[in-house]
Amino acid sequence: MKNIKYVSSGGLAFEEEKDMRKLERYAAEGWEVDGFSLLGYKLKKNDPAERIYAIDYCNKPDEEYFTYFREGGWKHVASQSNYIHLFTAAPGTTPLYTDKTTEIDKYEAQQRITGKAALPLLIIEVLLLSGAFGDFSFIAPFMNKVFLVLFFILSVPLVFTGLPWFGFTYRLFKLRHSG
């Protein structure tokens, strides 16, 4: 029997709660999170346990950051890029975010960060796309193809910054307009 399992993430900007519930179900089946993996999580076989999970974002946290959560009953499980931090706790532990205002602050910060990366890429993509269909035969006959190739290459980082920006923007909209 395999003792390691990889499960995909729905994308934290879009499905953070679903991901956390999925990890809780796996914990109940005896699979605990061992870390992040490419586009998901690495799980290892363990005894079944009731756990809750939560995500927080903090760039290069210090020991005080982790102590704060530990004192609240949360155990640090793993970090991705020293920025996304996964915590686990016993059911009934006070959530990481207990009010709408602090939760909005959490997602506004993520929206700003992803937006700062996505906006320049979007501008470059628009320029490249317009260049791909412009008339650059006076420079070189192949320039349109170069612009098109560059457009497709830069589409990858735009997807990984633009989609999260949309996800955080939508999440903020829902939080601000919920009762």
C-alpha positions as a printed NumPy array, in Angstrom:
array([[  0.   ,   0.   ,   0.   ],
       [  1.243,   3.485,  -0.845],
       [  2.103,   5.668,   2.139],
       [  2.233,   8.89 ,   0.116],
       [ -0.599,  10.483,  -1.83 ],
       [ -0.81 ,  13.685,  -3.861],
       [ -4.087,  15.583,  -4.1  ],
       [ -4.832,  18.603,  -6.227],
       [ -5.874,  22.009,  -5.018],
       [ -8.872,  23.783,  -6.451],
       [ -6.847,  26.992,  -6.27 ],
       [ -6.708,  28.833,  -2.971],
       [ -8.006,  32.056,  -4.486],
       [-11.14 ,  30.239,  -5.64 ],
       [-11.68 ,  27.235,  -3.399],
       [ -9.777,  27.716,  -0.165],
       [-12.659,  26.441,   1.986],
       [-13.237,  23.422,  -0.275],
       [ -9.542,  22.572,  -0.102],
       [ -9.58 ,  22.761,   3.705],
       [-12.7  ,  20.54 ,   3.92 ],
       [-11.042,  18.065,   1.514],
       [ -7.942,  17.901,   3.741],
       [-10.196,  17.361,   6.769],
       [-11.908,  14.418,   5.033],
       [ -8.525,  12.917,   4.161],
       [ -7.381,  13.309,   7.792],
       [-10.472,  11.39 ,   8.911],
       [ -9.438,   8.623,   6.487],
       [ -5.901,   8.549,   7.908],
       [ -4.08 ,  10.881,   5.49 ],
       [ -2.316,  13.86 ,   7.046],
       [ -0.795,  16.738,   5.129],
       [  2.956,  16.382,   4.754],
       [  3.472,  19.521,   2.693],
       [  2.552,  21.353,  -0.447],
       [  3.199,  19.847,  -3.858],
       [  2.929,  21.184,  -7.366],
       [ -0.661,  22.496,  -7.625],
       [ -1.771,  20.665,  -4.498],
       [ -0.802,  18.84 ,  -1.354],
       [  1.357,  15.889,  -0.377],
       [ -0.288,  13.55 ,   2.143],
       [  1.196,  10.718,   4.149],
       [ -0.56 ,   7.758,   5.721],
       [ -1.237,   8.09 ,   9.426],
       [ -3.909,   7.201,  11.945],
       [ -7.34 ,   8.657,  11.224],
       [ -7.897,  11.894,  13.123],
       [-10.401,  14.704,  13.325],
       [ -8.625,  17.891,  12.294],
       [ -9.529,  21.258,  10.87 ],
       [ -7.261,  23.154,   8.49 ],
       [ -6.75 ,  26.809,   7.685],
       [ -4.556,  28.874,   5.367],
       [ -2.855,  32.162,   6.108],
       [ -0.627,  34.382,   4.007],
       [  2.449,  36.102,   5.404],
       [  5.694,  36.905,   3.619],
       [  8.737,  35.572,   5.473],
       [  7.113,  35.271,   8.899],
       [  9.156,  35.399,  12.075],
       [  8.843,  33.079,  15.074],
       [  6.348,  35.453,  16.719],
       [  3.946,  34.85 ,  13.839],
       [  3.939,  31.083,  14.407],
       [  3.824,  31.504,  18.215],
       [  0.665,  33.608,  17.871],
       [ -1.13 ,  30.794,  16.038],
       [  0.336,  28.079,  18.27 ],
       [ -1.039,  29.873,  21.352],
       [ -4.448,  29.883,  19.67 ],
       [ -4.332,  26.085,  19.323],
       [ -3.085,  25.93 ,  15.716],
       [ -0.152,  23.777,  14.611],
       [  1.895,  24.851,  11.585],
       [  1.871,  22.051,   9.017],
       [  3.628,  23.418,   5.952],
       [  4.567,  26.551,   4.044],
       [  4.713,  27.244,   0.322],
       [  7.371,  29.709,  -0.867],
       [  7.692,  30.998,   2.71 ],
       [  4.439,  32.855,   2.063],
       [  1.385,  30.538,   2.151],
       [  1.087,  28.785,   5.505],
       [ -1.101,  25.804,   6.324],
       [ -2.23 ,  25.186,   9.892],
       [ -4.206,  22.417,  11.583],
       [ -6.1  ,  22.258,  14.87 ],
       [ -8.636,  20.213,  16.772],
       [-12.28 ,  20.72 ,  15.828],
       [-13.801,  23.556,  17.842],
       [-10.608,  25.625,  17.901],
       [-11.255,  29.323,  17.348],
       [-10.81 ,  30.07 ,  13.62 ],
       [ -7.758,  32.012,  12.428],
       [-10.08 ,  34.823,  11.37 ],
       [-13.053,  35.473,  13.626],
       [-14.59 ,  38.551,  12.013],
       [-15.377,  39.761,   8.523],
       [-13.103,  42.831,   8.741],
       [ -9.893,  40.869,   9.338],
       [-10.879,  38.316,   6.717],
       [-11.422,  41.145,   4.217],
       [ -7.983,  42.524,   5.142],
       [ -6.451,  39.1  ,   4.463],
       [ -7.927,  38.899,   0.963],
       [ -7.367,  42.576,   0.1  ],
       [ -3.657,  42.024,   0.661],
       [ -3.726,  39.004,  -1.67 ],
       [ -5.688,  40.937,  -4.272],
       [ -3.097,  43.753,  -4.217],
       [ -0.146,  41.382,  -4.483],
       [ -1.572,  39.359,  -7.366],
       [ -2.807,  42.533,  -9.08 ],
       [  0.652,  44.119,  -8.964],
       [  2.009,  41.107, -10.806],
       [ -0.915,  40.613, -13.189],
       [ -1.436,  44.191, -14.404],
       [  1.998,  44.702, -16.037],
       [  1.731,  41.25 , -17.625],
       [ -1.718,  42.091, -18.962],
       [ -0.461,  45.344, -20.482],
       [  2.48 ,  43.56 , -22.108],
       [  0.135,  40.839, -23.403],
       [ -2.163,  43.421, -25.019],
       [  0.823,  45.11 , -26.654],
       [  2.208,  41.784, -27.877],
       [ -1.153,  40.732, -29.261],
       [ -1.569,  44.02 , -31.084],
       [  1.972,  43.608, -32.407],
       [  1.205,  40.077, -33.566],
       [ -1.51 ,  41.41 , -35.839],
       [  0.199,  44.671, -36.839],
       [  2.268,  45.34 , -39.932],
       [  5.936,  45.042, -39.051],
       [  7.155,  43.904, -42.46 ],
       [  9.286,  47.063, -42.627],
       [ 11.372,  45.726, -39.679],
       [ 11.382,  42.028, -40.403],
       [  8.842,  39.729, -42.021],
       [  8.8  ,  37.382, -39.026],
       [  8.119,  39.978, -36.281],
       [  4.423,  39.107, -36.08 ],
       [  5.326,  35.517, -35.286],
       [  7.834,  36.647, -32.641],
       [  5.152,  38.782, -30.967],
       [  2.701,  35.876, -31.061],
       [  5.219,  33.432, -29.552],
       [  6.059,  35.927, -26.784],
       [  2.33 ,  36.41 , -26.179],
       [  1.84 ,  32.682, -25.587],
       [  4.94 ,  32.418, -23.391],
       [  3.794,  35.29 , -21.153],
       [  0.284,  33.839, -20.967],
       [  1.508,  31.273, -18.435],
       [  2.574,  33.741, -15.725],
       [ -0.497,  35.853, -16.482],
       [ -2.739,  32.867, -15.762],
       [ -0.975,  32.23 , -12.435],
       [ -1.347,  35.87 , -11.36 ],
       [ -4.49 ,  37.028, -13.162],
       [ -6.741,  34.144, -12.18 ],
       [ -5.888,  34.457,  -8.475],
       [ -6.539,  38.206,  -8.717],
       [-10.01 ,  37.471, -10.1  ],
       [-10.532,  34.839,  -7.398],
       [ -9.588,  37.189,  -4.565],
       [-11.662,  39.99 ,  -6.125],
       [-14.711,  37.715,  -6.287],
       [-14.116,  36.486,  -2.724],
       [-13.96 ,  40.099,  -1.513],
       [-17.16 ,  40.936,  -3.369],
       [-18.935,  38.029,  -1.668],
       [-17.583,  38.951,   1.779],
       [-18.556,  42.6  ,   1.438],
       [-22.062,  41.793,   0.222],
       [-22.911,  38.94 ,   2.564],
       [-25.259,  39.469,   5.483]])
